[in-house]
Every structure is written in C-alpha cells, then in structure tokens.
Amino acid sequence: MLRWRIIFLVCVAIAVSYLDRQTLPVAIKAIEQDIPINNQQFALLQTAFLFTYAIMYAVGGRVIDVLGTRRGFLVVMVFWSLACAGHGLATTFGMLAVCRLLLGAGEGGGFPAATRAIAEWIPAKDRSLAMGIVNTGSALGMIVAPLFITWILGLVSWRWIFFVTGAIGLLWTLWWLKDYHPPEKHPRLTEAERSELAPVMADSAAVNEPPPAWISLLRVRATWGLLTAKFLSDGAWYFYLFWLPKYLYDARGLDIKAVGGFAWMPPVAAGVGSLFGGWFSSWLLHRNLSLNAGRKIAMATAAIVMPAMMFVPAAPLAWAMAFFCVAYFGHQFWATIIMTLPADLYPKKSVGAIAGLMGCAGGFGGVAFGQFFGWLLDHGPGWVSVFAIAGSLHVISFGIVCWFLPQLVPVIFRSPRTSP
C-alpha cells in the first residue's frame, strides 16, 4: 500500500541521519592520526552536535509546521548532508566542532518531519507501528556505520567517509521529491486507499487555524511530562549511542577492527525494539484496549529492562555486549511509543512543534548527562557510577509520564485566559 511505501521512504531518511551522526564516533581513532583529539575534546564534539540538534529540533518542528512536510524535510536533509560532507574538509579540532554544530542543526528537523509525515498518512491505530518502522531507520544507520566505515578505512582516507555519507543524503532528496506528497494531493493514491485515509485527511482539512504558539503548548501539563521524560531517557540514550565505541576502545582495549566487529550488534537489537514496540502497542489497541492502557503497558515493558545496564562494568565482554543489546532494544521500544504520543494527543497543526520540543528536551538531556558522565569518568567511581545512573533513567521517566499524564486524552487548546 502507498502509505507504507511512504513510511519506508521516511525510515530511510532516519537511517541516513544516524549513519551521518555515527561517522565521527566510529572513525575517531583514524581521525586522531591527523587531528589530535583528547577525551575532553571528544565530549565537546558530541556536545556541539547535541546543542544545535536540541535547539533546531524545536525550531525545526516549527519550520516543518510552516513549510509543510514535503518542503520542510527536503530543506533539512540538504542542509545536514552538506554539513556531513564538510567534516571531510576539516584540518583542525575547531573545524570539526563547527561541522558538528552544523550537522546537529540540520538533523534537528528530521524526527519532527517524520512525526508529521506519520500524522498525515497513518490512522491512529497504526501510528505506533509506523513510528516503529521509521525508528528502525536509526538502528539501520547504526548497524551500517561501523561496518561501512571500517570498509572505507581499508580503502581510502577517513575523509571519504564524510563525502560518501553526505552524497547519500543528497541522493535521497531526489527520491523524496519524486515520491512524497500529502495524501490529498498524491497522484498515485487509489480510491480504496483514499477511502481508508478519509478520516486522516478530514482531520487535516478541518485544521485551518495557525498552530498554537510554544507558550500555549507549555501551559499544558502533558507537555511537561513528555519533555521531562525525554530529557531523562535521551540522556541515557545519547550516552550509549556516542560512548559505546569509546567504551570498547578504552575500557575493553579493543582496536578499530574489533570495535567494528562488535558495535553493530546493539543496533540490531535496537531495530528489533523499534519494530516490536510499534507492533506491540498497535496490537494492544487492535485488541480494544484503550489508548491509555495500550501505550503505557508498552512503555512499562520497555522501561523495566533498562536497569540491565548496571551490570555492564563487572560483566565479561560477551555479557557486556548482551546488556548493551538489551538497552538498545529497550530504548528504541520506548522511543517508538513516546514519539507516537504527539500524534495521539495534540492537534495535527501542533504535532511538529511538540515533537520538536520533545527532541529539544532530549538533546539537552544528552548534553547535560554527557558532560556529567564525562566528569564522573574523570573524577568519580568511573564506569560503575555512570552505568548505574544511566540504567535507572528510563524507569524514572515512566514514573514521570504516569504522574503528569494519568490519562492519555486529546489536548484541547482554549483561550489564553483559560488554563488548559
């Protein structure tokens, strides 16, 4: 069906984004031969990416709402692809930092655009499954990154990693322009599919007013629950994502080839988590559970496995990698559900904005916890304390969701004089 081909197209875009952001962490040992980078500078490079990523996630969500999904996704993909290619021209740490800032700024619009595409094309009962498929793109990018980068490093300079990945993003934009249109304007939408999507298109047509301002979104209790949960859970996720290769290099003594042989395993588990999380929540809804029960049962299932990361420092390498796989599975299971909630709860005109604010909160969670974890590694008990804290954050996040959103019901915006 056409709508699922659209979801696959968006999934590929997310895969490209994760491939682009993983190029530097995986290739860091090769880059260090030309540009000396110490641990503190490595942390600053990740902070540079996350800082602009967080800001532009929020701004990008608003841009997507204004430009629309088709034009908005095109703009952000071109921007971040050129920024990725720019890494290959860097000759100093400062130039690398500028490129990370630009890459984060471009990629900040990716998930808001993906969320809006899902809201445009997918009915509510299938949205978590669609988000699971799209979120699988992040796992595909992470799986490809270590294997692809190791292969390129065996052939040419590390600079070509960035040139090639940037070119892949630009090629995707041609596919996007050819195949993506809103459903009401898509030239290849069949009458049968048009009938199935009639409620979704009617919802879009009914929303003629401009999107609510950020201040209106921030007056809503549910918004603060989602933002806080993303801040905490993404703080753990970005630590796992950016520091896994470094952990294997420094704490386990592996070389680039060995890291390439191990680092693809957790992303495979992440992809399974994305698909299973999306399927599981949709399955619960199709069995006539309420939206509140279906989403929260799925989120609780994901959160409960995350404390496995506390066992990593004391475990043999094989078990440590197994625990990483469990955490990647659990987080992407969790992320699929929590990023479906904007489309479930908020008016369509504000979906991009609320998804952007959530990504912004998650990005700053990555900045805050990344710097805190870096300080603990230099001055505290080391990896034991870091993994203990990171392993608890999803459980805390689920408690916050339950506290701030005791029932998952649609958000209704009232007059500014009336408290929502």
HUFEN-V871804 format. One record per residue. PHI is phi as a letter, one per 40 degrees, with the letter a starting at -180 (none if undefined). BURIAL is b if it has 24 or more other ideal C-beta (glycine too) atoms within 12 Angstrom, else e. D_FIRST is the distance of its C-alpha to the first C-alpha in whole Angstrom. Layout:
# HUFEN-V871804
PHI:BURIAL:D_FIRST ; PHI:BURIAL:D_FIRST
This chain:
# HUFEN-V871804
none:e:0 ; d:b:4 ; c:b:6 ; c:e:6 ; c:e:7 ; c:b:9 ; c:b:10 ; c:b:11 ; d:b:13 ; c:b:15 ; d:b:16 ; c:b:17 ; c:b:19 ; c:b:21 ; c:b:21 ; c:b:23 ; c:b:25 ; c:b:26 ; c:b:27 ; c:b:29 ; c:b:31 ; c:b:32 ; d:b:34 ; c:b:37 ; d:b:38 ; c:b:37 ; c:b:39 ; d:b:42 ; c:b:44 ; c:b:44 ; c:b:44 ; c:e:47 ; c:e:49 ; b:e:49 ; b:b:49 ; d:e:51 ; b:b:49 ; c:e:50 ; c:e:48 ; c:e:49 ; c:b:47 ; c:b:44 ; c:b:44 ; c:b:44 ; c:b:42 ; c:b:39 ; c:b:41 ; d:b:40 ; c:b:37 ; c:b:36 ; c:b:38 ; c:b:37 ; d:b:33 ; c:b:34 ; c:b:36 ; c:b:33 ; c:b:30 ; c:b:32 ; c:b:32 ; c:b:29 ; c:b:27 ; c:b:30 ; c:b:29 ; c:b:25 ; c:b:26 ; c:e:28 ; c:e:26 ; g:b:23 ; c:b:20 ; c:b:19 ; c:b:23 ; c:b:24 ; c:b:22 ; d:b:23 ; c:b:27 ; c:b:27 ; c:b:25 ; c:b:28 ; c:b:30 ; c:b:30 ; c:b:29 ; c:b:33 ; c:b:34 ; c:b:33 ; c:b:35 ; c:b:38 ; d:b:39 ; c:b:40 ; c:e:42 ; c:b:44 ; b:e:48 ; b:e:49 ; d:b:47 ; c:e:47 ; c:b:45 ; c:b:43 ; c:b:43 ; c:e:42 ; c:b:39 ; c:b:38 ; d:b:38 ; c:b:36 ; c:b:33 ; c:b:33 ; c:b:33 ; c:b:30 ; c:b:28 ; d:b:29 ; c:b:26 ; c:b:24 ; c:b:23 ; d:b:23 ; c:b:21 ; c:b:18 ; c:b:19 ; c:b:19 ; c:b:15 ; c:b:14 ; c:b:17 ; c:b:15 ; b:b:11 ; b:b:12 ; c:b:14 ; d:b:17 ; c:b:16 ; b:b:13 ; c:b:15 ; c:b:17 ; c:b:15 ; c:b:13 ; c:b:16 ; c:b:17 ; c:b:15 ; c:b:16 ; c:b:19 ; c:b:19 ; d:b:19 ; c:b:23 ; c:b:24 ; c:b:22 ; c:b:25 ; c:b:28 ; c:b:27 ; c:b:27 ; d:b:30 ; c:b:33 ; c:b:32 ; c:b:31 ; c:b:34 ; c:b:37 ; c:e:36 ; c:b:36 ; c:b:40 ; c:e:41 ; b:e:40 ; a:e:41 ; c:e:42 ; d:b:40 ; c:b:40 ; c:b:37 ; d:b:35 ; c:b:35 ; c:b:34 ; c:b:32 ; c:b:29 ; c:b:30 ; c:e:29 ; c:b:26 ; c:b:25 ; c:b:26 ; c:e:24 ; c:b:21 ; c:b:22 ; c:e:21 ; c:e:18 ; c:b:17 ; c:e:19 ; c:e:17 ; b:b:13 ; b:b:14 ; a:b:15 ; d:b:15 ; d:b:12 ; c:e:15 ; b:e:16 ; c:b:13 ; c:e:14 ; b:e:11 ; c:b:9 ; c:e:9 ; c:e:12 ; c:e:10 ; c:b:8 ; c:e:11 ; c:e:13 ; c:e:11 ; c:b:12 ; d:e:15 ; c:e:17 ; c:b:16 ; c:b:17 ; c:e:20 ; c:b:21 ; c:b:20 ; c:e:22 ; c:e:25 ; c:e:26 ; b:e:28 ; c:e:31 ; c:e:31 ; c:b:30 ; d:b:33 ; c:e:35 ; d:e:36 ; c:e:39 ; c:b:37 ; c:b:34 ; c:e:37 ; c:e:39 ; c:b:37 ; d:e:38 ; d:b:34 ; d:b:34 ; c:b:37 ; c:b:35 ; c:b:32 ; c:b:34 ; c:b:37 ; c:b:34 ; c:b:32 ; d:b:36 ; c:b:37 ; c:b:34 ; c:b:33 ; d:b:37 ; c:b:36 ; c:b:33 ; c:b:34 ; c:b:37 ; c:b:36 ; c:b:33 ; c:b:36 ; b:b:39 ; d:b:38 ; d:b:39 ; c:b:42 ; c:b:43 ; c:b:42 ; c:b:45 ; c:e:47 ; c:b:47 ; b:b:47 ; g:e:48 ; c:b:45 ; c:e:45 ; d:b:42 ; c:e:41 ; c:e:41 ; c:b:39 ; c:b:37 ; c:e:37 ; b:b:36 ; c:b:34 ; c:b:31 ; c:b:31 ; d:b:31 ; c:b:28 ; c:b:26 ; c:b:27 ; c:b:26 ; c:b:22 ; c:b:22 ; c:b:24 ; c:b:21 ; c:b:18 ; c:b:21 ; c:b:22 ; c:b:18 ; c:b:18 ; c:b:21 ; c:b:21 ; c:b:18 ; c:e:19 ; c:b:23 ; c:b:21 ; c:e:19 ; c:e:23 ; g:e:24 ; c:e:26 ; c:e:27 ; d:b:25 ; c:b:28 ; c:e:29 ; c:b:25 ; c:b:25 ; c:b:29 ; c:b:29 ; c:b:26 ; c:b:29 ; c:b:32 ; c:b:30 ; c:b:30 ; c:b:33 ; c:e:35 ; c:b:34 ; c:b:35 ; c:b:39 ; d:b:39 ; c:b:39 ; c:b:43 ; c:b:44 ; d:b:43 ; d:b:46 ; c:e:48 ; c:e:46 ; d:e:46 ; d:e:44 ; c:e:41 ; c:e:41 ; d:b:41 ; c:b:38 ; c:e:36 ; c:b:37 ; c:b:35 ; c:b:32 ; c:b:33 ; c:b:33 ; c:b:30 ; d:b:28 ; c:b:29 ; c:b:29 ; c:b:25 ; d:b:25 ; c:b:27 ; c:b:25 ; d:b:22 ; c:b:23 ; c:b:26 ; c:b:23 ; c:b:21 ; c:b:24 ; d:b:24 ; c:b:21 ; c:b:22 ; b:b:26 ; b:b:26 ; d:b:26 ; d:b:23 ; c:b:25 ; b:b:27 ; c:b:24 ; c:b:25 ; c:b:28 ; c:b:29 ; c:b:26 ; c:b:29 ; c:b:32 ; c:b:30 ; c:b:30 ; c:b:33 ; c:b:35 ; c:b:33 ; c:b:34 ; c:b:38 ; c:b:38 ; c:b:37 ; c:b:40 ; c:b:42 ; c:b:42 ; c:b:42 ; c:b:45 ; c:b:46 ; c:b:45 ; c:b:47 ; c:e:50 ; c:b:50 ; c:b:50 ; c:e:53 ; b:e:55 ; b:e:54 ; c:e:53 ; g:e:51 ; c:b:47 ; c:e:48 ; c:e:48 ; c:b:45 ; c:b:43 ; c:b:45 ; c:b:44 ; d:b:40 ; c:b:39 ; c:b:40 ; c:b:38 ; c:b:35 ; c:b:37 ; c:b:39 ; c:b:36 ; c:b:35 ; c:b:38 ; c:b:38 ; d:b:34 ; c:b:36 ; c:e:39 ; c:e:37 ; b:b:34 ; c:e:36 ; b:e:33 ; c:b:30 ; b:e:30 ; d:e:28 ; c:b:31 ; b:e:33 ; c:b:34 ; b:e:38 ; d:e:41 ; d:e:42 ; c:e:45 ; b:e:43 ; c:e:42 ; c:b:39
